[in-house]
């Protein structure tokens, strides 16, 4: 998978062959086909690995906060999300823009959105904010964060990472009716 990832990022998914992947990985072609039926299967596995690592990063950030500091936990989630996206945007673009899910169900069950939904629902139960529909709130906040980072990546005039994180945090706090500091 590491060999395929490096080739996909360097040459592009369409321009990378299975022969190149096995050469780079220094394995027999049969070994490739033992684990994957197609190049698309490798891309799917890379996508799953990306989501798992991203999710672990978010969980670690939130776990490092005081349990009842809901604003701190939300801020930590957003900071880890922005940092994770900026640190791995080329890989993220590869696994999500090359990958075309056959079902919207996969998008619905995204562990990242599920994690944010739980954070918002728990904060609402803890009285930190009001969220009538935690799932929809999470989907909208995730979409806003995602769009803000995408805009920063393509912008000819770059903000500092800290400033972008501060703007994303401020927006999310406003959306939940929290002080923006």
C-alpha positions in Angstrom: 0.0 0.0 0.0 2.9 2.4 0.8 4.4 1.8 -2.7 1.0 2.4 -4.4 0.4 5.5 -2.3 3.8 7.0 -3.3 3.2 6.2 -7.0 -0.4 7.5 -7.0 0.8 10.7 -5.4 3.8 11.1 -7.7 2.3 10.0 -11.0 -1.4 10.0 -10.5 -3.8 7.1 -10.1 -4.6 6.6 -13.7 -0.9 6.7 -14.8 0.2 4.1 -12.3 0.2 0.4 -13.3 0.1 -2.6 -11.1 3.4 -3.6 -12.5 4.9 -0.4 -11.2 3.4 -1.0 -7.8 4.8 -4.5 -7.4 8.2 -3.3 -8.6 8.3 -0.4 -6.1 7.1 -2.7 -3.3 9.5 -5.4 -4.4 6.9 -8.1 -4.3 5.7 -10.6 -6.9 2.6 -9.7 -8.9 0.8 -12.7 -7.4 1.3 -11.2 -3.9 -0.4 -8.0 -5.1 -3.4 -10.1 -6.4 -3.5 -12.1 -3.2 -4.4 -8.9 -1.3 -6.1 -6.8 -4.0 -8.2 -7.6 -7.0 -7.6 -4.3 -8.7 -5.8 -1.0 -8.4 -9.2 0.4 -7.2 -9.1 -2.0 -4.3 -5.7 -0.5 -3.2 -7.2 3.0 -3.5 -10.1 1.9 -1.3 -7.7 0.4 1.3 -5.7 3.7 1.2 -8.9 5.6 1.8 -9.8 3.4 4.8 -6.4 3.8 6.2 -6.5 7.6 5.8 -9.9 7.8 7.5 -8.7 5.6 10.4 -5.6 7.7 11.0 -7.5 10.9 10.7 -10.1 9.6 13.2 -7.4 8.5 15.6 -5.9 12.0 15.5 -9.2 13.6 16.3 -9.9 11.2 19.2 -6.5 11.8 20.7 -7.0 15.6 20.5 -10.3 15.4 22.2 -9.1 12.8 24.8 -6.4 15.3 25.8 -9.0 17.7 27.1 -10.9 17.9 30.4 -14.0 15.7 30.0 -16.5 18.5 30.8 -14.7 21.3 28.9 -17.0 21.1 25.9 -15.7 24.2 24.2 -12.2 23.0 24.7 -13.0 19.6 23.2 -14.7 21.3 20.2 -11.7 23.6 19.7 -9.3 20.6 20.0 -11.4 18.7 17.4 -11.4 21.5 15.0 -7.7 22.2 15.4 -6.8 18.6 14.9 -9.1 18.4 11.9 -7.5 21.5 10.2 -4.0 20.4 11.0 -4.7 16.8 9.8 -6.2 18.1 6.5 -3.4 20.5 5.8 -0.7 18.0 6.7 -2.2 15.3 4.4 -4.2 17.2 1.8 -2.5 15.6 -1.2 -3.3 12.1 0.2 -6.8 13.3 1.1 -7.4 14.6 -2.4 -6.1 11.3 -3.8 -8.3 9.0 -1.8 -11.5 11.1 -1.9 -11.3 12.7 -5.4 -10.1 9.6 -7.2 -12.5 7.4 -5.2 -16.0 7.4 -6.3 -18.2 5.6 -3.8 -20.9 3.4 -5.2 -23.1 4.3 -2.3 -23.9 7.4 -0.4 -24.2 5.2 2.7 -20.4 5.2 2.9 -20.4 9.0 3.2 -23.2 8.9 5.8 -21.3 6.4 8.0 -18.0 8.4 7.8 -16.4 7.9 11.2 -15.2 11.5 11.2 -18.7 12.8 11.0 -19.9 10.2 13.5 -17.3 11.3 16.0 -18.2 15.0 15.6 -21.9 14.1 16.0 -21.1 12.3 19.3 -19.1 15.3 20.5 -22.0 17.7 19.7 -24.6 15.4 21.2 -22.6 14.9 24.4 -22.0 18.7 24.7 -25.7 19.3 24.3 -26.5 16.8 26.9 -23.9 18.4 29.1 -25.6 21.8 28.7 -22.7 23.4 26.9 -24.8 24.3 23.8 -28.1 23.6 22.1 -28.1 21.2 19.1 -31.6 20.1 18.1 -30.2 17.8 15.5 -26.6 16.9 16.4 -26.1 14.8 13.3 -27.2 17.6 10.9 -25.1 20.1 13.0 -22.1 17.9 12.6 -22.6 17.5 8.9 -22.9 21.2 8.4 -19.9 22.0 10.6 -17.8 19.4 8.9 -18.8 20.8 5.5 -17.9 24.3 6.6 -14.5 23.2 8.0 -13.8 21.2 4.9 -14.7 24.1 2.6 -12.6 26.6 4.6 -9.5 24.4 4.4 -10.0 23.7 0.7 -10.3 27.4 0.1 -7.1 28.0 2.0 -5.2 25.3 0.0 -6.1 26.9 -3.3 -5.9 30.5 -2.3 -3.0 32.5 -3.8 -2.7 34.5 -0.6 -2.1 32.2 2.3 -3.2 32.7 5.9 -1.2 31.3 8.8 -2.3 27.9 10.0 -3.1 29.5 13.4 -5.3 32.1 11.8 -7.2 29.5 9.8 -7.8 27.4 12.9 -9.0 30.4 14.8 -11.5 31.3 12.1 -12.8 27.7 11.9 -13.1 27.6 15.7 -14.9 30.9 15.7 -17.4 29.8 13.1 -18.1 26.5 14.9 -18.6 28.3 18.2 -21.0 30.8 16.6 -22.9 27.9 15.0 -23.4 26.4 18.5 -24.3 29.8 20.1 -21.0 29.9 22.1 -18.9 33.0 22.8 -16.3 33.4 20.1 -13.6 35.0 22.3 
